[in-house]
Amino acid sequence: MKIDILGVQAFVAIADFGGFQKAADTLHVTQTAVTQRLRNLEDFLGVMLVERTTRTIALTGIGKDFLPQARRLLQELSSTLTEIRETGKAQRGDITIASVPTAGIQFLPEIVREYSARFPDNRVKILDQASARVAEAVLSREAEFGINLSGSTHPDLVSVPVVQDEFVLLCRDDHALAKRRSLTWVQIQPYPLIFSGDVNGNRALLDSYLGDKSMNLSLQFQYEVQRSSTAIGLVAAGVAAAIVPNLAIQKGTYPRLRVIKLKEPAISRQLALITRKAGHLSPAARALYDMIEAA
């Protein structure tokens, strides 16, 4: 049902100011416009709200009954619009973002802490999911924006790079390679390795670098897991060394773990902010997006 706000506005102004001309002056329109707005409202309702004579006007019985409801309707609408406007200006509101899990270990927490300090009333929901699901969440509007691996992007998404994340070798302090500061991929060939698989997009990225036959590499991926956090737990237990993104390692959590740089080639992945091309972020989400981009 279409609600005739202009008609209700005209009716209340006529009742409050006692005439069409004074109502028109208050609403900053012509008297003809006020008359037409009232007529449209009465036609829609099928009743007369105002009795007109050449010199006076008076509310009908139905008009008198409707007047307090009409005032309340306009006041509630005004309050709601003001709240929406002020919420936007204050960047208030609850937001949902999607992110690959590794971004939530080192990169994202400090930014969210700062955001929460600035906007303590805003609730932030983070969908920590595999790379493919991050894109799906943004496309389906389940999340306002996402932090995902850079690469082939859906045509309806916009990607803005934010941080580089190198792959490293992670081992325990009693591992044969633990005292090394850097290693080539060739040097780690003899050792059993743990690797997090296809679900997070890391396998395809590494294969694109290491799959060249001229490198003549034969890495011993003896253990494969779905998430880097699982690989880190296995390394901490002394199962084997692991190849993981550097951002996946939470510093200080496992004191016995050693991070060793991998080179020849040095391989990194890029994290990017993704949004819908036709989408518009809420003020609360835009504030967080800008903080992540600036970081």
N, C-alpha and C positions, 0 to 999 in steps of 0.2 A: 504494500500500500504506500502510495506517495504521500508524504507529509508536507502540507503547505505551510512552511515556516514563515514565508513572507506574509501570507494571509493572517496567520496568528499574530505576527508582529504588528501588522496594521490594526487588527482588532483591539489588541491591548493598548496601543497608543491612542486610538480613538476613545476608548473607555477612560484612560487615565487623563487625557487632556481635554476631553469634552467636545471634540469637534474634528472634522476632517482636515481643515487647514493647519491647525496646531499639530496634529499628528504628522502631517506631511512635513512641516518644518522640522519636527524632531527627528524624523527618519531621513531628512535631506532628499526628499523626492517631491514630485508634484502632487497636488490634491487629486488630480485625475488618477495617478498611479495608486494612491491609497484607496480611492473608491473602487478601482478595478480589483485590487488585491482582496478587499473585503468581499466583493461580489463573488470572486472565484472561490473563496473559502466557504461562503454560504451555499453556493451551488454544489460544492463538493459534499458538504454536510447535509444538504437538503433541508435546511432550516434557516430562519431569519435570526440573526444575532443582534442587529441594531435596527431600531425604528427611526426613519428619517422623516422630518417635516421641513418646511421651508426655513424655519428659524431654529429648531432644536433637534437634538438627537437623544435617544434613550435606549438602553439595553432592553431586549426582550427578556422574558423569564428564563429562557434557555441561555441567553447571552449572559445573564447575571450568574447562572450556575456554572457556566463554562469559564468565566473570567479568572477565578483563582487557579483553575487547572491550566489555563493558557499561560498565566504568569509563571507557574511552577515549571511548565514545559520549557519556556524560554530561559528560565534561570538555570535549570539542569543542563540545557544545551550549552549555555554560556560557560558554566563551570567546567563541563567536560572539555570544551575546546580550549579553555585557558589552561587546564591541566596538561593536555597534550602539548600545547605550545611551550609551557614552562618545562615539561619533561624533556622536550627536545633541546631547549636552551641549556638545561642543566646536565644534559647527556645522561639522563637516568633511564634505567630499564634493565630487564633481564636479557641476556644474550646467550646464544649457543654457537660454538665454533667446532669444527672438526680438525683433527690433527693426527699426523703419524705419531706413534708412541714415542719415538726417540726425541722429538721436539719437546716433549713434556718432561724430559729428564734434566737437561742442562739449560736449554735455550729459553723455554717458555716460563718456568716458575718465577724468575726474578721480575719479568715483565708483568705477570699477573699480580705479583705482590705489590708492585708499584701502582698498577691500575686499581687494585682494591684499596690502597691508601688514598688515592684521589677520589674514587667513587665507592665509598664503603657500603652504599645501599644497593649497588648493582650485583645481581647474581650472575655468575659465569658458569656455564655448563660446557665441558670439554668432552667431545666424542673422540676418544683416542682409538683410532682404527687403522686398518691396513690402507695402503695408498689408494687402491681402487675404491674403497668405501668412503674415503675422504671426499673424492670427487663426486661420488653419488650423493653424499649427504648435502653438498653445496648445491648440486643441480636440482635436487628434490626439495630444496628450501628447508631441509631439516636443520641445516646449519647456515648461518649468515655468511660465513667465509671459512676457509680452511688453510691449514699449513700442510703442504704436500711436497712430494718429490718433484723437482722440475723435470720436464721432458715433454713427451707428446701430450698435448692438452686438448680436451674436448672443445669443439668449435664454439660452444656457448659459454666457455669459461675464459677469464682473463688471468694471467699468471704474472706475478711480480717477484723476482728473485730476492731473497733476504739473507741467506747465510750458506756458506760452504761447509761441508762436513766430510772430513777425510776418513777413509778406511784405515784402520790400524790393526796390529796384532796384539791381542790381549793374552797374557799368560800369568801363571802364578809365580811367586818369587823363587820356587824350587824347580822351575822348568829350565831345561838346558839353554834356552835363549833369553832368560830373564835379565841377564846383565847387558844385553845389547841395547843401544839407543836407537838404532835403525837397522833395517834388513831389506834386502831385495826379495822379490817374489821367488826368485830362483833359490835363494838360501833357505826358504821355509818349506821347500818341496819334500824333504825327508820326514817331516813331522806330521803326525795325525792332527787334523784340524776340525773345529766345530764351525758350522756356518748356518746362518739364519736364511731360510729358503725363499721361495718365490712370492709368498704372500705379501712381503713388504717391498718388493721391487728391487732388492739388492742383487739378486742372482743375475737378472737380465743386465743390470748395469755393469757388474764385474765381468760377465761373459763378453760384453762388447769390447772391454779393454784387454782381457786376458785370453780371449778365444783365438787370437791371431796365431796361426801355426808356426810362424817364424820365431815366436817366443819359446816354443818347445817346452811348455809348462805342463806339469802333471801333478797338481796339488792333491793331497790326500784328505778329501772331505769325508772323514770317517763318520762324523755325526752331523745330522741336519735337524734344525729346529725351526719353528715358525717365527719366533720373536727373539730379538737381540737380548732381552732380559733373561731369557732361558739360557742362552749361550753363556752369558756372564755368570750365571749361577753354576753352570757346569765347570767353567774355568776355575771358579772359586773353590770348587770341590776337588780340583786337581785332575779332572778327567782328561783334558787336553787344552791346547791353545785355541783361540778363536779369532776369526776375522769379523770385526764389527765396526760400525760407524763410531767415530770418536764421541759424538754427542750422546751415544747410548750409555756411556760410562758415567755413573754418578760418583763424583770424586769423594773419597773418604769413606765410602760405604764398605768396600772390601780392601783393607790396608795391605793385604798380601799381593794384590794384583799389580801387574806391571804393564804399561802401555808402550808399545814399540812402534815407531814410525815405519811405514812401508814405502819403498821407493822403487824406481825403475820398473814400471812407472808409479808415480804417486797418483792415487786414484781418489777422487772425491765425488760426492753427490751434492746437489744443490737443493736446498729447501726453498719453497716459494709460497707466497700468499696467493690463494685462488679465490676469485669471486665470480658471480654470474655477470655476463656482459650487460644484460638488461636489468640487473638488480640494483637496488639502492640500499645501502647499509643504514640501519637505525643510528641515531646519534651516539647511543651507548656503544654499539659495535664499531662505529667509525673511530671512536676514541681509542679503542683497543687495537684496531687495525693499524692506526697511525703510529701507535707506540711500538708495535712489532716491526713495522717497516723502518722506523727510525733506529731501532736497535741493531 
